[in-house]
Amino acid sequence: KVESTAQVEEDNKHTDHKMSASLGGKSLALSHGAKVKARKQDGFVRVRKRDLEKLTTEVMQLREFLPRVLNGDLIEILHKARAAQTMREHLAQEQEQLQQECLHLQSRLDAVQTECQKEREEKLLLREQLWQSGAELQQQADFCSGLGSAACSLLWSCSAKEDTVTHWLADGKLQSFLAVAAQTLESFVRSLDEEVKTQTEDHNSQDHQFVLALAGTITNIAAVTCGRDFLSSSAHVLMDTLMKLLELMKPGVFPKLKVCVEQHDTNHWLMLMALYNVSISVKGLKYITENPGLLPLIWTLLDDGDWEVCLHSLRLLQSLLLEEEVLLLLGSSLLDPDLQARVSWLTSSVQPSLRLAAQQTLEDLQALQQV
């Protein structure tokens, strides 16, 4: 019986030994003090009872604890495997979603590139059309400048006759002409700064001749008694514009427009001369003296580098000094020592006419101080 039991235990021992080897690579071993005596005898093995009990105890312990260890590790491995599987599926879904987004973005990119190419072609076409329109506009501007220059030159020549101005006033069209003239002069003077900056100012151009003829026509109208009366009563906007433009024009810039230009051996006085002609009329003189910028304008023009501008500025100042009502209005300003010093400085000019006008004006200022 003992031998049968030993045989069973030996079989269990071999079984447990295989399990232990597959799990941890460790085999069940007996204590070093134990001496196993075995010998083969008809398929039986003889083992001491004490060793057998010890072996039995170890086998029972293994049977009790091994499933717990295996089950915990296995469960943990299964959880990790499931988590890895879930992560893999999630990554696969994200990858598929990213591929779809990539395809969508590629489709949009293709559409945008196509649209961009189309817009580029349209832009090139519009640029070509703009260039053609600019060329046509320049041609039209040149034509209008030429036409305006020719027409105003004819008006300038015709306005030299008093009968012509009288006829224009009777016709009733002079008001609209003066309104257009004021707008044209203002637009042209404001463009002079850019021309000076770019060094493209050409006094012989059609634009300049057009404006000169326009200003000359206004000056001739003011030279006629009925014409300056009309300007004094019905062209206040034009008078204000002339004073404003004379103030805006920098010293030395286009002096012909300020004073005069030689045409057909006759001197035609322009913007400054137009103001002087208006000042001959008492009504016109009263109106321009009401403008607070008149005296500062005269001061500025007396410092201009062109002697003709200084000459006609002095003549305009003389008109102010000859009217008693103006003296009462501007008396304190006319007595300014700096003004007298500036006029005195002009008495040493090399130009005889300017020197004479400065001497006469200086005498009037000195007489005003003695009053």
Secondary structure, DSSP 8 states (H G I E B T S, - for coil): -HHHHHHHHHHHHHHHHHHHHHHTS------TT-------BTTB----HHHHHHHHHHHHHHHHHHHHHHHHHHHHHHHHHHHHHHHHHHHHHHHHHHHHHHHHHHHHHHHHHHHHHHHHHHHHHHHHHHHHHHHHHHHHHHHHHHHHHHHHHHHHHHHTSHHHHHHHHHHT-HHHHHHHHHHHHHHHHHHHHHHHHHT---TTSHHHHHHHHHHHHHHHHHHSHHHHHHHHHH-HHHHHHHHHHHHHS-TTS-HHHHSEEEETTEEEE-HHHHHHHHHHSHHHHHHHHTSTTHHHHHHHHHT-S-HHHHHHHHHHHHHHHT-HHHHHHHHHHHT-HHHHHHHHHHTT-SSHHHHHHHHHHHHHHHHHHH-
